[in-house]
Amino acid sequence: MSKQKKTLFAVLHGKADPNIGFSEIYALLTWLGSSTCTWQSSYMSKYEIIIYWSAEDNSFIAEVPELPGCAADGATHGAAVKNVAIAIREWIETAREAGRAIPEPRGRLMYA
């Protein structure tokens, strides 16, 4: 099993280290963008996702700066990433249905 598959399994099952490194998450998201996955993350891997802990919400928050208002939460990093993948898909579907412009992914943002 590849390192990315092991990381994905750990993240999705809530068994990942809560301090998983950026490079590991980045490698996972890059890998997901070029492989087939049951929850199809093609959009998710193209947009930057910022994940942080919110004491007020008692959960991890995943925000997508390029898609205004697109965010999700979860009890673990993995849950937040899984939930934000759904939010990204729904954000894009809603924008298409409403005839709104969908921002092109810019990749890693320098100001974040």
C-alpha positions in Angstrom: 0.0 0.0 0.0 1.4 3.4 -1.0 2.1 6.1 1.7 -0.7 8.2 0.3 -3.2 5.3 0.6 -2.1 4.7 4.2 -2.5 8.4 5.0 -5.9 8.5 3.3 -7.1 5.5 5.3 -5.9 7.0 8.5 -7.5 10.4 7.8 -10.8 9.1 6.7 -11.1 6.7 9.7 -10.0 9.3 12.2 -6.8 7.5 13.0 -4.4 10.1 11.7 -2.1 12.1 14.0 -3.9 15.4 14.8 -0.7 17.1 14.0 -0.3 15.6 10.5 2.2 17.6 8.5 1.4 20.0 5.7 3.6 18.1 3.3 1.8 14.9 4.0 -1.6 16.4 3.5 -0.3 18.2 0.3 1.0 14.9 -1.0 -2.3 13.2 -0.3 -4.3 15.9 -2.0 -2.0 15.9 -5.0 -2.3 12.1 -5.2 -6.1 12.2 -4.9 -6.2 14.6 -7.8 -4.5 12.1 -10.1 -6.2 8.9 -8.9 -9.7 7.4 -8.7 -11.2 7.6 -5.3 -14.7 6.6 -4.1 -15.6 10.2 -3.2 -14.0 11.8 -6.3 -11.8 14.6 -5.1 -10.8 16.1 -8.4 -12.0 19.6 -7.4 -10.8 19.3 -3.8 -7.2 18.8 -4.8 -7.2 21.9 -7.1 -8.3 24.4 -4.5 -6.3 25.4 -1.4 -7.8 24.2 1.8 -6.8 25.8 5.1 -7.4 23.6 8.2 -7.3 24.9 11.8 -8.7 24.1 15.2 -11.6 26.1 16.5 -11.9 26.0 20.3 -15.2 27.9 20.0 -16.7 25.1 17.8 -14.7 22.4 19.4 -13.8 21.0 15.9 -11.4 21.4 13.0 -12.5 23.9 10.4 -11.5 23.5 6.7 -11.9 26.6 4.6 -11.5 27.1 0.9 -10.4 30.7 0.4 -11.0 30.7 -3.4 -14.7 29.8 -3.0 -16.3 32.4 -0.8 -18.2 30.9 2.1 -17.1 27.4 1.4 -16.1 25.7 4.6 -16.8 22.6 6.7 -15.9 21.2 10.1 -15.1 17.9 11.6 -13.9 16.2 14.8 -10.6 15.3 13.1 -8.5 16.6 10.3 -9.8 13.8 8.2 -13.4 14.5 8.9 -12.9 18.2 8.1 -11.2 17.3 4.8 -13.9 14.7 3.9 -16.6 17.2 4.7 -15.0 20.1 2.8 -14.7 17.9 -0.3 -18.5 17.6 -0.2 -18.9 21.3 0.4 -16.6 22.1 -2.6 -18.6 19.8 -4.9 -21.9 21.3 -3.7 -20.5 24.9 -4.0 -19.6 24.3 -7.6 -22.8 22.6 -8.4 -24.8 25.4 -6.9 -22.8 28.1 -8.7 -23.3 26.2 -12.1 -27.1 25.9 -11.5 -27.3 29.6 -10.6 -25.2 30.6 -13.6 -22.5 32.1 -11.4 -18.8 32.2 -12.3 -16.6 29.4 -10.8 -13.2 30.7 -9.8 -10.3 28.9 -11.5 -8.1 27.1 -8.9 -4.9 29.1 -8.3 -3.2 26.4 -6.3 -1.2 27.4 -3.2 -2.0 31.0 -2.2 1.0 33.0 -1.0 -0.9 35.1 1.6 -2.5 32.2 3.4 
